[in-house]
Amino acid sequence: MQKLKIDQDIRSMSEVRNALASYIKQVHDTRRPVVITQHGKGVAVLLGANEFEAMQEKIDLLSDVQSALSQLAKGEGLSHQKAKAGLLKRVPK
């Protein structure tokens, strides 16, 4: 996902409502989200489906890494040798 450009990517609810198709095209073309405001406050984000899926995958990966780090901190991890041996047993020869 590209970084937000404040002057182009923050729009009021009424602007988006009146030109939704053009904002969907903008999100698709620029790969940047559009922040939708109501009464001057951000209330929603218009994001491309592919960008949303990529974000979900990154969140899942980071969650797995955090879980692994927590397990290691508790001494629940495997040594490199044990992990390697376990993987080699599963790989067909």
PDB file of N, CA, C and O in Angstrom:
ATOM      1  N   MET A   1       0.843  -1.166   0.000  1.00  0.00           N
ATOM      2  CA  MET A   1       0.000   0.000   0.000  1.00  0.00           C
ATOM      3  C   MET A   1       0.894   1.236   0.000  1.00  0.00           C
ATOM      4  O   MET A   1       1.901   1.296   0.706  1.00  0.00           O
ATOM      5  N   GLN A   2       0.513   2.194  -0.786  1.00  0.00           N
ATOM      6  CA  GLN A   2       1.250   3.449  -0.864  1.00  0.00           C
ATOM      7  C   GLN A   2       0.870   4.348   0.308  1.00  0.00           C
ATOM      8  O   GLN A   2      -0.189   4.181   0.912  1.00  0.00           O
ATOM      9  N   LYS A   3       1.747   5.305   0.624  1.00  0.00           N
ATOM     10  CA  LYS A   3       1.470   6.231   1.724  1.00  0.00           C
ATOM     11  C   LYS A   3       0.374   7.218   1.327  1.00  0.00           C
ATOM     12  O   LYS A   3       0.230   7.594   0.163  1.00  0.00           O
ATOM     13  N   LEU A   4      -0.367   7.608   2.312  1.00  0.00           N
ATOM     14  CA  LEU A   4      -1.455   8.558   2.166  1.00  0.00           C
ATOM     15  C   LEU A   4      -0.920   9.930   1.764  1.00  0.00           C
ATOM     16  O   LEU A   4       0.107  10.374   2.277  1.00  0.00           O
ATOM     17  N   LYS A   5      -1.617  10.596   0.849  1.00  0.00           N
ATOM     18  CA  LYS A   5      -1.311  11.989   0.509  1.00  0.00           C
ATOM     19  C   LYS A   5      -2.465  12.821   1.047  1.00  0.00           C
ATOM     20  O   LYS A   5      -3.583  12.765   0.535  1.00  0.00           O
ATOM     21  N   ILE A   6      -2.179  13.585   2.077  1.00  0.00           N
ATOM     22  CA  ILE A   6      -3.210  14.308   2.825  1.00  0.00           C
ATOM     23  C   ILE A   6      -4.116  15.131   1.912  1.00  0.00           C
ATOM     24  O   ILE A   6      -5.337  15.095   2.062  1.00  0.00           O
ATOM     25  N   ASP A   7      -3.541  15.864   0.978  1.00  0.00           N
ATOM     26  CA  ASP A   7      -4.343  16.753   0.136  1.00  0.00           C
ATOM     27  C   ASP A   7      -5.196  16.011  -0.887  1.00  0.00           C
ATOM     28  O   ASP A   7      -6.123  16.599  -1.445  1.00  0.00           O
ATOM     29  N   GLN A   8      -4.910  14.738  -1.147  1.00  0.00           N
ATOM     30  CA  GLN A   8      -5.650  13.988  -2.163  1.00  0.00           C
ATOM     31  C   GLN A   8      -6.485  12.849  -1.594  1.00  0.00           C
ATOM     32  O   GLN A   8      -7.446  12.418  -2.232  1.00  0.00           O
ATOM     33  N   ASP A   9      -6.145  12.357  -0.418  1.00  0.00           N
ATOM     34  CA  ASP A   9      -6.719  11.106   0.055  1.00  0.00           C
ATOM     35  C   ASP A   9      -7.617  11.226   1.287  1.00  0.00           C
ATOM     36  O   ASP A   9      -8.021  10.213   1.856  1.00  0.00           O
ATOM     37  N   ILE A  10      -7.927  12.435   1.696  1.00  0.00           N
ATOM     38  CA  ILE A  10      -8.880  12.631   2.786  1.00  0.00           C
ATOM     39  C   ILE A  10     -10.052  13.410   2.211  1.00  0.00           C
ATOM     40  O   ILE A  10      -9.903  14.533   1.730  1.00  0.00           O
ATOM     41  N   ARG A  11     -11.223  12.783   2.274  1.00  0.00           N
ATOM     42  CA  ARG A  11     -12.410  13.370   1.655  1.00  0.00           C
ATOM     43  C   ARG A  11     -13.603  13.253   2.592  1.00  0.00           C
ATOM     44  O   ARG A  11     -13.687  12.335   3.408  1.00  0.00           O
ATOM     45  N   SER A  12     -14.514  14.194   2.457  1.00  0.00           N
ATOM     46  CA  SER A  12     -15.725  14.156   3.274  1.00  0.00           C
ATOM     47  C   SER A  12     -16.676  13.079   2.753  1.00  0.00           C
ATOM     48  O   SER A  12     -16.597  12.653   1.601  1.00  0.00           O
ATOM     49  N   MET A  13     -17.561  12.664   3.624  1.00  0.00           N
ATOM     50  CA  MET A  13     -18.557  11.654   3.271  1.00  0.00           C
ATOM     51  C   MET A  13     -19.386  12.123   2.066  1.00  0.00           C
ATOM     52  O   MET A  13     -19.666  11.332   1.165  1.00  0.00           O
ATOM     53  N   SER A  14     -19.770  13.380   2.048  1.00  0.00           N
ATOM     54  CA  SER A  14     -20.598  13.865   0.938  1.00  0.00           C
ATOM     55  C   SER A  14     -19.833  13.845  -0.379  1.00  0.00           C
ATOM     56  O   SER A  14     -20.408  13.519  -1.417  1.00  0.00           O
ATOM     57  N   GLU A  15     -18.545  14.190  -0.356  1.00  0.00           N
ATOM     58  CA  GLU A  15     -17.737  14.118  -1.585  1.00  0.00           C
ATOM     59  C   GLU A  15     -17.682  12.687  -2.113  1.00  0.00           C
ATOM     60  O   GLU A  15     -17.882  12.446  -3.304  1.00  0.00           O
ATOM     61  N   VAL A  16     -17.410  11.752  -1.225  1.00  0.00           N
ATOM     62  CA  VAL A  16     -17.300  10.351  -1.632  1.00  0.00           C
ATOM     63  C   VAL A  16     -18.649   9.833  -2.115  1.00  0.00           C
ATOM     64  O   VAL A  16     -18.719   9.134  -3.126  1.00  0.00           O
ATOM     65  N   ARG A  17     -19.706  10.165  -1.410  1.00  0.00           N
ATOM     66  CA  ARG A  17     -21.047   9.715  -1.795  1.00  0.00           C
ATOM     67  C   ARG A  17     -21.407  10.205  -3.201  1.00  0.00           C
ATOM     68  O   ARG A  17     -22.001   9.466  -3.985  1.00  0.00           O
ATOM     69  N   ASN A  18     -21.045  11.450  -3.514  1.00  0.00           N
ATOM     70  CA  ASN A  18     -21.404  12.024  -4.806  1.00  0.00           C
ATOM     71  C   ASN A  18     -20.540  11.533  -5.958  1.00  0.00           C
ATOM     72  O   ASN A  18     -20.926  11.676  -7.118  1.00  0.00           O
ATOM     73  N   ALA A  19     -19.377  10.957  -5.661  1.00  0.00           N
ATOM     74  CA  ALA A  19     -18.472  10.527  -6.738  1.00  0.00           C
ATOM     75  C   ALA A  19     -17.798   9.213  -6.368  1.00  0.00           C
ATOM     76  O   ALA A  19     -16.591   9.061  -6.553  1.00  0.00           O
ATOM     77  N   LEU A  20     -18.563   8.271  -5.851  1.00  0.00           N
ATOM     78  CA  LEU A  20     -17.998   7.023  -5.357  1.00  0.00           C
ATOM     79  C   LEU A  20     -17.175   6.299  -6.414  1.00  0.00           C
ATOM     80  O   LEU A  20     -16.073   5.835  -6.122  1.00  0.00           O
ATOM     81  N   ALA A  21     -17.683   6.196  -7.619  1.00  0.00           N
ATOM     82  CA  ALA A  21     -16.968   5.470  -8.682  1.00  0.00           C
ATOM     83  C   ALA A  21     -15.591   6.077  -8.936  1.00  0.00           C
ATOM     84  O   ALA A  21     -14.629   5.342  -9.158  1.00  0.00           O
ATOM     85  N   SER A  22     -15.482   7.385  -8.908  1.00  0.00           N
ATOM     86  CA  SER A  22     -14.179   8.009  -9.161  1.00  0.00           C
ATOM     87  C   SER A  22     -13.207   7.755  -8.014  1.00  0.00           C
ATOM     88  O   SER A  22     -12.005   7.616  -8.242  1.00  0.00           O
ATOM     89  N   TYR A  23     -13.714   7.692  -6.780  1.00  0.00           N
ATOM     90  CA  TYR A  23     -12.830   7.404  -5.651  1.00  0.00           C
ATOM     91  C   TYR A  23     -12.399   5.944  -5.639  1.00  0.00           C
ATOM     92  O   TYR A  23     -11.274   5.630  -5.252  1.00  0.00           O
ATOM     93  N   ILE A  24     -13.290   5.053  -6.062  1.00  0.00           N
ATOM     94  CA  ILE A  24     -12.890   3.650  -6.195  1.00  0.00           C
ATOM     95  C   ILE A  24     -11.809   3.527  -7.256  1.00  0.00           C
ATOM     96  O   ILE A  24     -10.845   2.784  -7.068  1.00  0.00           O
ATOM     97  N   LYS A  25     -11.950   4.236  -8.361  1.00  0.00           N
ATOM     98  CA  LYS A  25     -10.920   4.225  -9.410  1.00  0.00           C
ATOM     99  C   LYS A  25      -9.611   4.803  -8.875  1.00  0.00           C
ATOM    100  O   LYS A  25      -8.539   4.272  -9.164  1.00  0.00           O
ATOM    101  N   GLN A  26      -9.688   5.878  -8.103  1.00  0.00           N
ATOM    102  CA  GLN A  26      -8.482   6.487  -7.520  1.00  0.00           C
ATOM    103  C   GLN A  26      -7.764   5.483  -6.628  1.00  0.00           C
ATOM    104  O   GLN A  26      -6.546   5.334  -6.718  1.00  0.00           O
ATOM    105  N   VAL A  27      -8.510   4.795  -5.770  1.00  0.00           N
ATOM    106  CA  VAL A  27      -7.918   3.796  -4.871  1.00  0.00           C
ATOM    107  C   VAL A  27      -7.252   2.694  -5.682  1.00  0.00           C
ATOM    108  O   VAL A  27      -6.153   2.247  -5.353  1.00  0.00           O
ATOM    109  N   HIS A  28      -7.913   2.265  -6.727  1.00  0.00           N
ATOM    110  CA  HIS A  28      -7.359   1.204  -7.581  1.00  0.00           C
ATOM    111  C   HIS A  28      -6.095   1.674  -8.294  1.00  0.00           C
ATOM    112  O   HIS A  28      -5.090   0.964  -8.311  1.00  0.00           O
ATOM    113  N   ASP A  29      -6.142   2.858  -8.878  1.00  0.00           N
ATOM    114  CA  ASP A  29      -5.014   3.369  -9.671  1.00  0.00           C
ATOM    115  C   ASP A  29      -3.800   3.741  -8.822  1.00  0.00           C
ATOM    116  O   ASP A  29      -2.663   3.474  -9.211  1.00  0.00           O
ATOM    117  N   THR A  30      -4.038   4.353  -7.671  1.00  0.00           N
ATOM    118  CA  THR A  30      -2.928   4.856  -6.853  1.00  0.00           C
ATOM    119  C   THR A  30      -2.457   3.858  -5.801  1.00  0.00           C
ATOM    120  O   THR A  30      -1.352   3.982  -5.272  1.00  0.00           O
ATOM    121  N   ARG A  31      -3.298   2.867  -5.496  1.00  0.00           N
ATOM    122  CA  ARG A  31      -3.034   1.896  -4.431  1.00  0.00           C
ATOM    123  C   ARG A  31      -2.901   2.580  -3.073  1.00  0.00           C
ATOM    124  O   ARG A  31      -2.270   2.053  -2.157  1.00  0.00           O
ATOM    125  N   ARG A  32      -3.512   3.773  -2.956  1.00  0.00           N
ATOM    126  CA  ARG A  32      -3.560   4.496  -1.685  1.00  0.00           C
ATOM    127  C   ARG A  32      -4.990   4.464  -1.169  1.00  0.00           C
ATOM    128  O   ARG A  32      -5.929   4.500  -1.964  1.00  0.00           O
ATOM    129  N   PRO A  33      -5.173   4.397   0.130  1.00  0.00           N
ATOM    130  CA  PRO A  33      -6.531   4.437   0.681  1.00  0.00           C
ATOM    131  C   PRO A  33      -7.093   5.855   0.641  1.00  0.00           C
ATOM    132  O   PRO A  33      -6.346   6.825   0.519  1.00  0.00           O
ATOM    133  N   VAL A  34      -8.401   5.964   0.743  1.00  0.00           N
ATOM    134  CA  VAL A  34      -9.065   7.253   0.902  1.00  0.00           C
ATOM    135  C   VAL A  34      -9.709   7.246   2.281  1.00  0.00           C
ATOM    136  O   VAL A  34     -10.502   6.362   2.603  1.00  0.00           O
ATOM    137  N   VAL A  35      -9.362   8.236   3.089  1.00  0.00           N
ATOM    138  CA  VAL A  35      -9.956   8.382   4.411  1.00  0.00           C
ATOM    139  C   VAL A  35     -11.219   9.220   4.248  1.00  0.00           C
ATOM    140  O   VAL A  35     -11.194  10.304   3.665  1.00  0.00           O
ATOM    141  N   ILE A  36     -12.315   8.700   4.772  1.00  0.00           N
ATOM    142  CA  ILE A  36     -13.605   9.380   4.652  1.00  0.00           C
ATOM    143  C   ILE A  36     -13.913  10.034   5.996  1.00  0.00           C
ATOM    144  O   ILE A  36     -13.862   9.392   7.045  1.00  0.00           O
ATOM    145  N   THR A  37     -14.234  11.325   5.940  1.00  0.00           N
ATOM    146  CA  THR A  37     -14.520  12.074   7.164  1.00  0.00           C
ATOM    147  C   THR A  37     -16.003  12.413   7.258  1.00  0.00           C
ATOM    148  O   THR A  37     -16.719  12.494   6.260  1.00  0.00           O
ATOM    149  N   GLN A  38     -16.422  12.604   8.485  1.00  0.00           N
ATOM    150  CA  GLN A  38     -17.778  13.077   8.756  1.00  0.00           C
ATOM    151  C   GLN A  38     -17.660  14.066   9.894  1.00  0.00           C
ATOM    152  O   GLN A  38     -17.146  13.738  10.963  1.00  0.00           O
ATOM    153  N   HIS A  39     -18.135  15.275   9.665  1.00  0.00           N
ATOM    154  CA  HIS A  39     -18.018  16.353  10.650  1.00  0.00           C
ATOM    155  C   HIS A  39     -16.555  16.571  11.043  1.00  0.00           C
ATOM    156  O   HIS A  39     -16.254  16.844  12.205  1.00  0.00           O
ATOM    157  N   GLY A  40     -15.654  16.449  10.072  1.00  0.00           N
ATOM    158  CA  GLY A  40     -14.244  16.725  10.289  1.00  0.00           C
ATOM    159  C   GLY A  40     -13.435  15.626  10.942  1.00  0.00           C
ATOM    160  O   GLY A  40     -12.247  15.808  11.205  1.00  0.00           O
ATOM    161  N   LYS A  41     -14.060  14.481  11.210  1.00  0.00           N
ATOM    162  CA  LYS A  41     -13.351  13.377  11.853  1.00  0.00           C
ATOM    163  C   LYS A  41     -13.348  12.164  10.938  1.00  0.00           C
ATOM    164  O   LYS A  41     -14.338  11.889  10.260  1.00  0.00           O
ATOM    165  N   GLY A  42     -12.229  11.435  10.917  1.00  0.00           N
ATOM    166  CA  GLY A  42     -12.134  10.222  10.121  1.00  0.00           C
ATOM    167  C   GLY A  42     -13.089   9.164  10.642  1.00  0.00           C
ATOM    168  O   GLY A  42     -13.077   8.847  11.832  1.00  0.00           O
ATOM    169  N   VAL A  43     -13.928   8.607   9.750  1.00  0.00           N
ATOM    170  CA  VAL A  43     -14.901   7.595  10.172  1.00  0.00           C
ATOM    171  C   VAL A  43     -14.763   6.288   9.400  1.00  0.00           C
ATOM    172  O   VAL A  43     -15.259   5.254   9.848  1.00  0.00           O
ATOM    173  N   ALA A  44     -14.100   6.317   8.250  1.00  0.00           N
ATOM    174  CA  ALA A  44     -13.972   5.095   7.452  1.00  0.00           C
ATOM    175  C   ALA A  44     -12.788   5.247   6.501  1.00  0.00           C
ATOM    176  O   ALA A  44     -12.273   6.341   6.274  1.00  0.00           O
ATOM    177  N   VAL A  45     -12.376   4.092   5.951  1.00  0.00           N
ATOM    178  CA  VAL A  45     -11.284   4.084   4.982  1.00  0.00           C
ATOM    179  C   VAL A  45     -11.732   3.246   3.797  1.00  0.00           C
ATOM    180  O   VAL A  45     -12.195   2.117   3.960  1.00  0.00           O
ATOM    181  N   LEU A  46     -11.591   3.805   2.607  1.00  0.00           N
ATOM    182  CA  LEU A  46     -11.866   3.079   1.369  1.00  0.00           C
ATOM    183  C   LEU A  46     -10.537   2.515   0.897  1.00  0.00           C
ATOM    184  O   LEU A  46      -9.577   3.248   0.658  1.00  0.00           O
ATOM    185  N   LEU A  47     -10.503   1.187   0.769  1.00  0.00           N
ATOM    186  CA  LEU A  47      -9.250   0.497   0.483  1.00  0.00           C
ATOM    187  C   LEU A  47      -9.505  -0.552  -0.583  1.00  0.00           C
ATOM    188  O   LEU A  47     -10.553  -1.199  -0.577  1.00  0.00           O
ATOM    189  N   GLY A  48      -8.562  -0.730  -1.497  1.00  0.00           N
ATOM    190  CA  GLY A  48      -8.695  -1.749  -2.523  1.00  0.00           C
ATOM    191  C   GLY A  48      -8.696  -3.139  -1.917  1.00  0.00           C
ATOM    192  O   GLY A  48      -8.037  -3.383  -0.906  1.00  0.00           O
ATOM    193  N   ALA A  49      -9.439  -4.057  -2.539  1.00  0.00           N
ATOM    194  CA  ALA A  49      -9.552  -5.423  -2.017  1.00  0.00           C
ATOM    195  C   ALA A  49      -8.195  -6.110  -1.939  1.00  0.00           C
ATOM    196  O   ALA A  49      -7.909  -6.795  -0.957  1.00  0.00           O
ATOM    197  N   ASN A  50      -7.357  -5.939  -2.954  1.00  0.00           N
ATOM    198  CA  ASN A  50      -6.025  -6.565  -2.935  1.00  0.00           C
ATOM    199  C   ASN A  50      -5.170  -6.013  -1.804  1.00  0.00           C
ATOM    200  O   ASN A  50      -4.439  -6.758  -1.151  1.00  0.00           O
ATOM    201  N   GLU A  51      -5.260  -4.717  -1.576  1.00  0.00           N
ATOM    202  CA  GLU A  51      -4.494  -4.097  -0.493  1.00  0.00           C
ATOM    203  C   GLU A  51      -4.992  -4.597   0.862  1.00  0.00           C
ATOM    204  O   GLU A  51      -4.202  -4.821   1.778  1.00  0.00           O
ATOM    205  N   PHE A  52      -6.312  -4.770   0.980  1.00  0.00           N
ATOM    206  CA  PHE A  52      -6.882  -5.278   2.219  1.00  0.00           C
ATOM    207  C   PHE A  52      -6.394  -6.699   2.489  1.00  0.00           C
ATOM    208  O   PHE A  52      -6.006  -7.021   3.612  1.00  0.00           O
ATOM    209  N   GLU A  53      -6.412  -7.549   1.464  1.00  0.00           N
ATOM    210  CA  GLU A  53      -5.931  -8.926   1.611  1.00  0.00           C
ATOM    211  C   GLU A  53      -4.455  -8.953   2.013  1.00  0.00           C
ATOM    212  O   GLU A  53      -4.058  -9.737   2.874  1.00  0.00           O
ATOM    213  N   ALA A  54      -3.650  -8.102   1.393  1.00  0.00           N
ATOM    214  CA  ALA A  54      -2.223  -8.041   1.723  1.00  0.00           C
ATOM    215  C   ALA A  54      -2.033  -7.615   3.182  1.00  0.00           C
ATOM    216  O   ALA A  54      -1.173  -8.151   3.880  1.00  0.00           O
ATOM    217  N   MET A  55      -2.836  -6.651   3.638  1.00  0.00           N
ATOM    218  CA  MET A  55      -2.751  -6.218   5.035  1.00  0.00           C
ATOM    219  C   MET A  55      -3.113  -7.354   5.978  1.00  0.00           C
ATOM    220  O   MET A  55      -2.453  -7.547   7.000  1.00  0.00           O
ATOM    221  N   GLN A  56      -4.159  -8.110   5.643  1.00  0.00           N
ATOM    222  CA  GLN A  56      -4.580  -9.232   6.480  1.00  0.00           C
ATOM    223  C   GLN A  56      -3.468 -10.275   6.574  1.00  0.00           C
ATOM    224  O   GLN A  56      -3.205 -10.809   7.651  1.00  0.00           O
ATOM    225  N   GLU A  57      -2.819 -10.562   5.451  1.00  0.00           N
ATOM    226  CA  GLU A  57      -1.720 -11.534   5.448  1.00  0.00           C
ATOM    227  C   GLU A  57      -0.566 -11.062   6.318  1.00  0.00           C
ATOM    228  O   GLU A  57       0.028 -11.852   7.052  1.00  0.00           O
ATOM    229  N   LYS A  58      -0.249  -9.774   6.237  1.00  0.00           N
ATOM    230  CA  LYS A  58       0.827  -9.229   7.061  1.00  0.00           C
ATOM    231  C   LYS A  58       0.472  -9.296   8.539  1.00  0.00           C
ATOM    232  O   LYS A  58       1.320  -9.612   9.373  1.00  0.00           O
ATOM    233  N   ILE A  59      -0.776  -9.000   8.861  1.00  0.00           N
ATOM    234  CA  ILE A  59      -1.213  -9.067  10.262  1.00  0.00           C
ATOM    235  C   ILE A  59      -1.108 -10.498  10.772  1.00  0.00           C
ATOM    236  O   ILE A  59      -0.645 -10.732  11.888  1.00  0.00           O
ATOM    237  N   ASP A  60      -1.540 -11.460   9.949  1.00  0.00           N
ATOM    238  CA  ASP A  60      -1.448 -12.871  10.344  1.00  0.00           C
ATOM    239  C   ASP A  60       0.005 -13.283  10.585  1.00  0.00           C
ATOM    240  O   ASP A  60       0.309 -13.959  11.568  1.00  0.00           O
ATOM    241  N   LEU A  61       0.893 -12.875   9.687  1.00  0.00           N
ATOM    242  CA  LEU A  61       2.307 -13.210   9.824  1.00  0.00           C
ATOM    243  C   LEU A  61       2.899 -12.588  11.084  1.00  0.00           C
ATOM    244  O   LEU A  61       3.609 -13.256  11.835  1.00  0.00           O
ATOM    245  N   LEU A  62       2.611 -11.321  11.313  1.00  0.00           N
ATOM    246  CA  LEU A  62       3.128 -10.646  12.507  1.00  0.00           C
ATOM    247  C   LEU A  62       2.573 -11.267  13.784  1.00  0.00           C
ATOM    248  O   LEU A  62       3.272 -11.343  14.795  1.00  0.00           O
ATOM    249  N   SER A  63       1.328 -11.707  13.738  1.00  0.00           N
ATOM    250  CA  SER A  63       0.736 -12.388  14.891  1.00  0.00           C
ATOM    251  C   SER A  63       1.462 -13.703  15.169  1.00  0.00           C
ATOM    252  O   SER A  63       1.736 -14.037  16.322  1.00  0.00           O
ATOM    253  N   ASP A  64       1.771 -14.446  14.101  1.00  0.00           N
ATOM    254  CA  ASP A  64       2.518 -15.698  14.264  1.00  0.00           C
ATOM    255  C   ASP A  64       3.910 -15.441  14.841  1.00  0.00           C
ATOM    256  O   ASP A  64       4.371 -16.178  15.713  1.00  0.00           O
ATOM    257  N   VAL A  65       4.573 -14.401  14.354  1.00  0.00           N
ATOM    258  CA  VAL A  65       5.915 -14.056  14.851  1.00  0.00           C
ATOM    259  C   VAL A  65       5.834 -13.680  16.327  1.00  0.00           C
ATOM    260  O   VAL A  65       6.659 -14.119  17.129  1.00  0.00           O
ATOM    261  N   GLN A  66       4.838 -12.867  16.687  1.00  0.00           N
ATOM    262  CA  GLN A  66       4.678 -12.471  18.090  1.00  0.00           C
ATOM    263  C   GLN A  66       4.423 -13.678  18.971  1.00  0.00           C
ATOM    264  O   GLN A  66       4.967 -13.770  20.072  1.00  0.00           O
ATOM    265  N   SER A  67       3.608 -14.599  18.503  1.00  0.00           N
ATOM    266  CA  SER A  67       3.325 -15.823  19.243  1.00  0.00           C
ATOM    267  C   SER A  67       4.600 -16.646  19.437  1.00  0.00           C
ATOM    268  O   SER A  67       4.859 -17.154  20.528  1.00  0.00           O
ATOM    269  N   ALA A  68       5.388 -16.771  18.375  1.00  0.00           N
ATOM    270  CA  ALA A  68       6.642 -17.522  18.453  1.00  0.00           C
ATOM    271  C   ALA A  68       7.616 -16.864  19.436  1.00  0.00           C
ATOM    272  O   ALA A  68       8.262 -17.554  20.225  1.00  0.00           O
ATOM    273  N   LEU A  69       7.721 -15.537  19.388  1.00  0.00           N
ATOM    274  CA  LEU A  69       8.610 -14.824  20.313  1.00  0.00           C
ATOM    275  C   LEU A  69       8.162 -15.022  21.756  1.00  0.00           C
ATOM    276  O   LEU A  69       8.988 -15.184  22.655  1.00  0.00           O
ATOM    277  N   SER A  70       6.868 -15.009  21.967  1.00  0.00           N
ATOM    278  CA  SER A  70       6.330 -15.232  23.317  1.00  0.00           C
ATOM    279  C   SER A  70       6.657 -16.640  23.800  1.00  0.00           C
ATOM    280  O   SER A  70       7.038 -16.830  24.955  1.00  0.00           O
ATOM    281  N   GLN A  71       6.509 -17.631  22.916  1.00  0.00           N
ATOM    282  CA  GLN A  71       6.837 -19.005  23.273  1.00  0.00           C
ATOM    283  C   GLN A  71       8.324 -19.152  23.593  1.00  0.00           C
ATOM    284  O   GLN A  71       8.693 -19.833  24.550  1.00  0.00           O
ATOM    285  N   LEU A  72       9.168 -18.517  22.793  1.00  0.00           N
ATOM    286  CA  LEU A  72      10.611 -18.576  23.050  1.00  0.00           C
ATOM    287  C   LEU A  72      10.963 -17.935  24.391  1.00  0.00           C
ATOM    288  O   LEU A  72      11.813 -18.439  25.125  1.00  0.00           O
ATOM    289  N   ALA A  73      10.308 -16.833  24.700  1.00  0.00           N
ATOM    290  CA  ALA A  73      10.573 -16.151  25.971  1.00  0.00           C
ATOM    291  C   ALA A  73      10.196 -17.029  27.165  1.00  0.00           C
ATOM    292  O   ALA A  73      10.778 -16.904  28.243  1.00  0.00           O
ATOM    293  N   LYS A  74       9.225 -17.912  26.968  1.00  0.00           N
ATOM    294  CA  LYS A  74       8.793 -18.823  28.033  1.00  0.00           C
ATOM    295  C   LYS A  74       9.598 -20.120  28.038  1.00  0.00           C
ATOM    296  O   LYS A  74       9.354 -21.009  28.855  1.00  0.00           O
ATOM    297  N   GLY A  75      10.559 -20.221  27.120  1.00  0.00           N
ATOM    298  CA  GLY A  75      11.361 -21.430  27.031  1.00  0.00           C
ATOM    299  C   GLY A  75      10.653 -22.589  26.352  1.00  0.00           C
ATOM    300  O   GLY A  75      11.038 -23.745  26.527  1.00  0.00           O
ATOM    301  N   GLU A  76       9.631 -22.285  25.585  1.00  0.00           N
ATOM    302  CA  GLU A  76       8.839 -23.322  24.935  1.00  0.00           C
ATOM    303  C   GLU A  76       9.297 -23.617  23.501  1.00  0.00           C
ATOM    304  O   GLU A  76       8.699 -24.455  22.827  1.00  0.00           O
ATOM    305  N   GLY A  77      10.324 -22.956  23.041  1.00  0.00           N
ATOM    306  CA  GLY A  77      10.777 -23.146  21.668  1.00  0.00           C
ATOM    307  C   GLY A  77      11.660 -24.367  21.510  1.00  0.00           C
ATOM    308  O   GLY A  77      12.017 -25.031  22.482  1.00  0.00           O
ATOM    309  N   LEU A  78      12.002 -24.648  20.259  1.00  0.00           N
ATOM    310  CA  LEU A  78      12.906 -25.751  19.928  1.00  0.00           C
ATOM    311  C   LEU A  78      14.261 -25.191  19.540  1.00  0.00           C
ATOM    312  O   LEU A  78      14.357 -24.087  19.005  1.00  0.00           O
ATOM    313  N   SER A  79      15.298 -25.951  19.810  1.00  0.00           N
ATOM    314  CA  SER A  79      16.621 -25.550  19.343  1.00  0.00           C
ATOM    315  C   SER A  79      16.658 -25.695  17.822  1.00  0.00           C
ATOM    316  O   SER A  79      15.829 -26.384  17.227  1.00  0.00           O
ATOM    317  N   HIS A  80      17.610 -25.047  17.225  1.00  0.00           N
ATOM    318  CA  HIS A  80      17.774 -25.138  15.773  1.00  0.00           C
ATOM    319  C   HIS A  80      17.940 -26.594  15.339  1.00  0.00           C
ATOM    320  O   HIS A  80      17.325 -27.032  14.367  1.00  0.00           O
ATOM    321  N   GLN A  81      18.763 -27.329  16.055  1.00  0.00           N
ATOM    322  CA  GLN A  81      19.026 -28.737  15.708  1.00  0.00           C
ATOM    323  C   GLN A  81      17.753 -29.578  15.760  1.00  0.00           C
ATOM    324  O   GLN A  81      17.503 -30.374  14.854  1.00  0.00           O
ATOM    325  N   LYS A  82      16.938 -29.409  16.818  1.00  0.00           N
ATOM    326  CA  LYS A  82      15.700 -30.186  16.947  1.00  0.00           C
ATOM    327  C   LYS A  82      14.702 -29.810  15.857  1.00  0.00           C
ATOM    328  O   LYS A  82      14.034 -30.676  15.293  1.00  0.00           O
ATOM    329  N   ALA A  83      14.607 -28.539  15.570  1.00  0.00           N
ATOM    330  CA  ALA A  83      13.680 -28.093  14.522  1.00  0.00           C
ATOM    331  C   ALA A  83      14.108 -28.635  13.164  1.00  0.00           C
ATOM    332  O   ALA A  83      13.279 -29.121  12.394  1.00  0.00           O
ATOM    333  N   LYS A  84      15.387 -28.552  12.876  1.00  0.00           N
ATOM    334  CA  LYS A  84      15.914 -29.061  11.606  1.00  0.00           C
ATOM    335  C   LYS A  84      15.685 -30.568  11.485  1.00  0.00           C
ATOM    336  O   LYS A  84      15.270 -31.050  10.431  1.00  0.00           O
ATOM    337  N   ALA A  85      15.952 -31.306  12.551  1.00  0.00           N
ATOM    338  CA  ALA A  85      15.760 -32.756  12.537  1.00  0.00           C
ATOM    339  C   ALA A  85      14.288 -33.100  12.305  1.00  0.00           C
ATOM    340  O   ALA A  85      13.975 -34.023  11.553  1.00  0.00           O
ATOM    341  N   GLY A  86      13.395 -32.365  12.947  1.00  0.00           N
ATOM    342  CA  GLY A  86      11.963 -32.586  12.777  1.00  0.00           C
ATOM    343  C   GLY A  86      11.500 -32.332  11.351  1.00  0.00           C
ATOM    344  O   GLY A  86      10.686 -33.078  10.806  1.00  0.00           O
ATOM    345  N   LEU A  87      12.023 -31.280  10.762  1.00  0.00           N
ATOM    346  CA  LEU A  87      11.667 -30.963   9.365  1.00  0.00           C
ATOM    347  C   LEU A  87      12.220 -31.998   8.399  1.00  0.00           C
ATOM    348  O   LEU A  87      11.535 -32.411   7.463  1.00  0.00           O
ATOM    349  N   LEU A  88      13.446 -32.412   8.622  1.00  0.00           N
ATOM    350  CA  LEU A  88      14.057 -33.407   7.728  1.00  0.00           C
ATOM    351  C   LEU A  88      13.305 -34.735   7.758  1.00  0.00           C
ATOM    352  O   LEU A  88      13.249 -35.440   6.751  1.00  0.00           O
ATOM    353  N   LYS A  89      12.726 -35.079   8.911  1.00  0.00           N
ATOM    354  CA  LYS A  89      11.933 -36.310   9.000  1.00  0.00           C
ATOM    355  C   LYS A  89      10.672 -36.228   8.140  1.00  0.00           C
ATOM    356  O   LYS A  89      10.187 -37.247   7.649  1.00  0.00           O
ATOM    357  N   ARG A  90      10.151 -35.040   7.962  1.00  0.00           N
ATOM    358  CA  ARG A  90       8.907 -34.865   7.222  1.00  0.00           C
ATOM    359  C   ARG A  90       9.123 -34.758   5.705  1.00  0.00           C
ATOM    360  O   ARG A  90       8.184 -34.936   4.929  1.00  0.00           O
ATOM    361  N   VAL A  91      10.346 -34.471   5.293  1.00  0.00           N
ATOM    362  CA  VAL A  91      10.648 -34.302   3.875  1.00  0.00           C
ATOM    363  C   VAL A  91      10.916 -35.661   3.242  1.00  0.00           C
ATOM    364  O   VAL A  91      11.804 -36.385   3.691  1.00  0.00           O
ATOM    365  N   PRO A  92      10.158 -36.017   2.202  1.00  0.00           N
ATOM    366  CA  PRO A  92      10.430 -37.306   1.543  1.00  0.00           C
ATOM    367  C   PRO A  92      11.792 -37.305   0.858  1.00  0.00           C
ATOM    368  O   PRO A  92      12.237 -36.293   0.317  1.00  0.00           O
ATOM    369  N   LYS A  93      12.435 -38.459   0.895  1.00  0.00           N
ATOM    370  CA  LYS A  93      13.784 -38.569   0.296  1.00  0.00           C
ATOM    371  C   LYS A  93      13.703 -39.092  -1.103  1.00  0.00           C
ATOM    372  O   LYS A  93      14.730 -39.251  -1.763  1.00  0.00           O
TER     373      LYS A  93
END
